[in-house]
Amino acid sequence: MTHYRARIIGSGSYLPERRLHNDELAGRLDTSDEWIFSRTGIRERRIAAADQFTSDLATAAARQALAAASVAPDQIDLILVATSTPDLIFPATATQVQYKLGCHRGRAPAFDLQAVCTGFIYALSVAEKFIQSGSCRHALVIGAETFSRAVDWTDRTTCILFGDGAGAVVLRAEPITAAHHHPPGILSTHLHADGSYIDLLKGSGGYSQRAMPVLGLDQETNVAGVQMRGNEVFKQAVKALDEIVDETLVANQLTRTDVDWLVPHQANIRIIQSTAKRLGMEMDRVVVTVDRHGNTSAASVPLALDEAVRDGRIQPGHLVLMEAFGSGFTWGSALVRW
C-alpha cells in the first residue's frame, strides 16, 4: 500500500490596494500612531474595496499559488477556504472560488472551515488528511478575510487591529519511500480548542441568536462588531502557543535550534516575540507582517508564508513552524520541511 505525504508546492497571496494607516484612524478616533504601534506593532492595514468580497481575495491568492505550483485549476481535487467573513452564510465561499477559478465543476469538493485566526492551520491539517488517505492528489488551501466588514469602526480597542487579505497554498500528494531522507512536506499538525473562553473574544450573533418575534422574542440579541477582552486574550494566547511549540518539537523529536523559520499568526507583535523567545529564536528568523497587514485572521499565516517564500528567505530543506491562536479559543501548529 502506498503512503503519501502532503507537500506544499506553491504559495500565493493577495492584499487589497487600499492602505489604512494609523494616522488616518487617529483623525477619526481618540488614538494615535504611537499608541497603536506601541501596543500592537501595527502601522497600517489593507481594506477591501466596496465591490471586493472574500471570494475575490481568495481567488486572486489562489491564482498566484496555482501559477507557482504549475498546477491548472482543473487538476485541483479539493478546495478549502478558511474564513470567518464569508461572502454569505451559505453557500460556502469555497464554491464561489471554485467557480471563479474555472475548476472542473462537480469533481472537487469545496467547503469552508471556520476556526477564526487558526483557520488556515486547521484547513491545512484537514487537507493533509485527505492526501494521506489517498483521496486527492492536489489540494488548494486558502485563508481569506474581509475583516474590515466585521468590526465596529467606532471602537478603538478592536478596529485598529484588523485588516483584509488572502493567502493560499497548493498541496500535492507525494509517495513516501524508504529512499527519501528528510523529504519535503508536512511533518505534523497539532490542533486544539477550548470553548469555555467564548466571552473573551467573539463576534456578533448568527442566525440562531437572532430574535424571532413570531415566538414572542422581541429582544434583538445581535451585537455588531468584535468583542474582545484584550489583556486576558493575550495571556491565554502566550500560554497556549508556548505549549504547542513544545508539543510540536517533542512529536518530531526535534530541538528548538532545528527550526529555521517561525511563521506565526500576525495578531500582536508582543505575542510573536514571546513565541520566538520560547524557541530561542532571534527575530530575524521570524516572519513578521503585522506592521503592514494588521491581523488578517485566517489569512495572516499564509500571507506571511508567501512573502517569505517569494523574497527567498524560506529555502528548500528549511524547517518551517507555523502557529496560530484565535477565538474559540482555537490554536494549532504545522511543521513543514520546505
DRENPAVO-45811 format. One line per 4 residues: number of its first residue (from 1); their letters; for each residue x, y, z of C-alpha. Coordinates in steps of 0.1 Angstrom, whole numbers, plus 2048, in hexadecimal, padded with zeros to 3 digits. Example, Ala and Ser with C-alpha at 12.3 -4.5 7.8 and 13.67 -1.06 7.14 Angstrom:
REM residues 2
1) AS) 87B/7D3/84E | 889/7F5/847;
***
This chain:
REM residues 338
1) MTHY) 800/800/800 | 80D/822/7F6 | 810/83C/812 | 80F/861/809;
5) RARI) 81D/881/818 | 80E/8A3/811 | 827/8BB/802 | 822/8E1/7FD;
9) IGSG) 82C/8E7/7D9 | 820/90A/7D4 | 814/928/7E7 | 802/949/7DF;
13) SYLP) 7F3/967/7EF | 7DE/986/7E9 | 7DA/9A7/7FB | 7C1/9C2/7F2;
17) ERRL) 7D0/9E2/7E5 | 7C1/9F9/7FF | 7D9/A00/81C | 7CB/A0C/83D;
21) HNDE) 7E7/A1C/852 | 7E5/A22/877 | 7E6/A48/871 | 7C5/A45/85E;
25) LAGR) 7B5/A33/87A | 7C2/A4D/892 | 7AF/A67/87E | 78F/A54/885;
29) LDTS) 794/A45/8A8 | 7A4/A4F/8C9 | 7C5/A3D/8C1 | 7E7/A43/8B1;
33) DEWI) 800/A31/89C | 817/A2E/8BA | 7FB/A20/8D0 | 7F2/A05/8B7;
37) FSRT) 815/9FC/8AD | 823/9FA/8D0 | 807/9E2/8DB | 803/9CD/8BB;
41) GIRE) 820/9D2/8A3 | 807/9DC/888 | 80E/9FB/872 | 7F4/9F4/856;
45) RRIA) 7DB/9DB/849 | 7CB/9D4/827 | 7A6/9DA/821 | 792/9C9/806;
49) AADQ) 780/9DF/7EC | 75A/9E1/7EE | 756/9C9/7D1 | 76F/9B0/7DE;
53) FTSD) 763/992/7F2 | 776/976/805 | 773/95F/7E7 | 783/979/7D0;
57) LATA) 7A1/97C/7E7 | 7A3/956/7EB | 7A1/951/7C5 | 7BE/96A/7BF;
61) AARQ) 7D4/958/7D9 | 7CB/936/7CB | 7D4/940/7A7 | 7F7/94A/7B4;
65) ALAA) 7FB/929/7C6 | 7F0/915/7A8 | 808/927/792 | 825/922/7AA;
69) ASVA) 81C/8FD/7AC | 818/8F9/786 | 7F6/8E9/78D | 7D7/8F0/778;
73) PDQI) 7B6/8F7/789 | 7A7/8D7/77B | 7C2/8C3/78C | 7B5/8CD/7AF;
77) DLIL) 7A4/8B1/7C2 | 79B/8C5/7E1 | 795/8E9/7EA | 794/8F5/80E;
81) VATS) 78F/919/818 | 795/923/83C | 782/943/844 | 76D/954/85E;
85) TPDL) 760/96D/845 | 750/959/829 | 73E/96A/80C | 71D/95B/819;
89) IFPA) 714/945/836 | 70C/92C/81B | 716/91F/802 | 73B/91A/80B;
93) TATQ) 753/934/7FE | 769/917/7F2 | 74E/90F/7D8 | 750/932/7CB;
97) VQYK) 776/92F/7C9 | 772/90E/7B6 | 75C/920/79D | 771/93F/799;
101) LGCH) 791/92A/793 | 780/915/779 | 786/8F4/78B | 776/8D5/77D;
105) RGRA) 753/8D7/78B | 745/8B9/79D | 766/8A8/7A3 | 778/8BA/7BF;
109) PAFD) 767/8BE/7E1 | 768/8E2/7ED | 75F/8EE/810 | 766/909/82A;
113) LQAV) 777/903/84B | 772/91B/868 | 78B/91B/884 | 791/941/883;
117) CTGF) 7B6/94A/885 | 7C0/926/887 | 7AB/91E/868 | 7C8/91A/84F;
121) IYAL) 7DA/901/866 | 7BA/8ED/86B | 7B4/8ED/846 | 7D8/8E3/83E;
125) SVAE) 7D4/8C5/856 | 7B3/8BA/846 | 7C2/8BC/823 | 7DF/8A8/82F;
129) KFIQ) 7C8/88C/83B | 7B6/88B/819 | 7D8/887/809 | 7E5/86D/821;
133) SGSC) 7C6/858/81B | 7CC/858/7F6 | 7AB/869/7EE | 7BB/887/7DD;
137) RHAL) 7DB/890/7CB | 7D9/8B6/7CA | 7C9/8CB/7E5 | 7C5/8F1/7E6;
141) VIGA) 7C4/900/809 | 7BC/925/80D | 7B9/93D/82A | 7A5/95B/821;
145) ETFS) 794/977/834 | 782/998/830 | 783/9A0/855 | 77E/9C5/84F;
149) RAVD) 75A/9BC/84A | 757/9AB/86C | 765/9C6/883 | 755/9E3/894;
153) WTDR) 768/A01/886 | 75F/A16/8A4 | 770/9FE/8BC | 794/A08/8BE;
157) TTCI) 79D/9E9/8D3 | 795/9D1/8B6 | 792/9E3/895 | 7B7/9EC/895;
161) LFGD) 7C1/9C8/895 | 7B2/9B9/876 | 7B8/9B9/850 | 7AE/9A7/830;
165) GAGA) 7C1/98F/81B | 7C6/96B/80F | 7E1/951/80C | 7E1/92F/7FC;
169) VVLR) 7F5/90F/7F7 | 7F3/8F2/7E0 | 7FA/8CF/7EF | 805/8B1/7DB;
173) AEPI) 804/88D/7E5 | 827/87D/7E3 | 82E/859/7EA | 843/851/809;
177) TAAH) 860/83A/801 | 87C/82C/816 | 895/83D/7FE | 889/860/809;
181) HHPP) 89F/86F/825 | 88E/88E/834 | 875/891/817 | 862/8B3/813;
185) GILS) 83F/8B5/820 | 829/8B9/83E | 839/8A7/85B | 81D/8AB/874;
189) THLH) 7FF/8C1/87E | 7F2/8C7/8A1 | 7CF/8D5/8A7 | 7BE/8DF/8C8;
193) ADGS) 79E/8F1/8D3 | 78E/8FC/8F4 | 76B/90B/8F1 | 76A/917/915;
197) YIDL) 77A/938/90C | 75F/944/8F4 | 759/964/907 | 77D/970/904;
201) LKGS) 77B/973/8DE | 75D/970/8C7 | 74A/97F/8AA | 726/989/8A6;
205) GGYS) 70A/96F/8A7 | 701/958/88A | 6DF/94B/87E | 6D8/936/89E;
209) QRAM) 6DC/955/8B4 | 6C5/96C/8A1 | 6A5/976/8B2 | 685/966/8A5;
213) PVLG) 666/97C/8AB | 650/960/89F | 659/94D/8BE | 655/96B/8D5;
217) LDQE) 67B/973/8D6 | 67B/998/8CF | 69E/99F/8DD | 6BA/9A0/8C2;
221) TNVA) 6D8/98D/8CF | 6F1/996/8B3 | 70D/9AD/8BD | 721/9BC/8A0;
225) GVQM) 746/9B9/89D | 761/9A6/8B0 | 760/9A4/8D6 | 782/99D/8E6;
229) RGNE) 792/99E/908 | 7B4/9A4/8FB | 7CA/99F/91A | 7BB/97E/922;
233) VFKQ) 7BC/972/8FE | 7E1/97B/8FD | 7E9/967/91C | 7D7/948/90F;
237) AVKA) 7E7/94B/8ED | 80A/94D/8FA | 804/92E/911 | 7F4/919/8F5;
241) LDEI) 80E/921/8DB | 82B/91A/8F3 | 81C/8F8/8FA | 815/8F0/8D5;
245) VDET) 839/8F8/8CC | 845/8DE/8E4 | 82B/8C5/8D9 | 835/8C9/8B5;
249) LVAN) 85A/8C5/8BC | 855/8A6/8D2 | 83F/896/8B8 | 85A/899/89E;
253) QLTR) 878/892/8B5 | 887/8B4/8AE | 897/8CF/8C2 | 890/8F4/8C0;
257) TDVD) 8B0/8FA/8AC | 8A3/8E3/891 | 888/8FC/886 | 894/913/86B;
261) WLVP) 875/92A/868 | 858/933/87E | 839/93F/86A | 821/949/885;
265) HQAN) 7FD/957/885 | 801/97D/882 | 7EB/98A/89E | 802/99D/8B5;
269) IRII) 828/9A2/8B4 | 82B/99A/8D9 | 81B/978/8D4 | 833/971/8B7;
273) QSTA) 851/97C/8CB | 846/965/8E8 | 844/947/8D1 | 866/94F/8C2;
277) KRLG) 875/951/8E4 | 867/92F/8ED | 879/921/8CE | 899/934/8D7;
281) MEMD) 896/945/8B5 | 8A3/967/8AA | 887/97C/89A | 89A/97B/879;
285) RVVV) 88F/956/877 | 86A/960/87C | 854/96B/85F | 843/98A/86A;
289) TVDR) 828/99C/856 | 811/9A9/871 | 820/9CC/86E | 813/9CE/84A;
293) HGNT) 7F5/9B7/849 | 7E6/9B9/86C | 7D3/99A/878 | 7C4/989/859;
297) SAAS) 7B8/96C/86D | 7B8/94B/859 | 7CC/95D/83D | 7E9/968/853;
301) VPLA) 7FE/948/853 | 7FC/941/82D | 802/966/825 | 821/966/83A;
305) LDEA) 82C/944/82D | 829/94F/809 | 83C/96F/80F | 85A/95B/81D;
309) VRDG) 859/942/801 | 858/95D/7E6 | 874/972/7F4 | 88A/954/7F8;
313) RIQP) 88D/951/81D | 87D/92E/81E | 892/916/80A | 88F/8F1/802;
317) GHLV) 898/8DB/820 | 88F/8F6/83A | 879/8EC/857 | 85C/904/85A;
321) LMEA) 846/906/879 | 824/916/873 | 80D/91D/891 | 7EE/930/899;
325) FGSG) 7D5/939/8B5 | 7B2/946/8B1 | 78F/94A/8BF | 77E/92B/8CB;
329) FTWG) 798/927/8D9 | 7A9/914/8BE | 7CE/90F/8B9 | 7E5/8FA/8A3;
333) SALV) 806/8F4/892 | 814/8E5/873 | 838/8DB/86E | 844/8DA/84A;
337) RW) 864/8D0/839 | 866/8E7/81A;
***
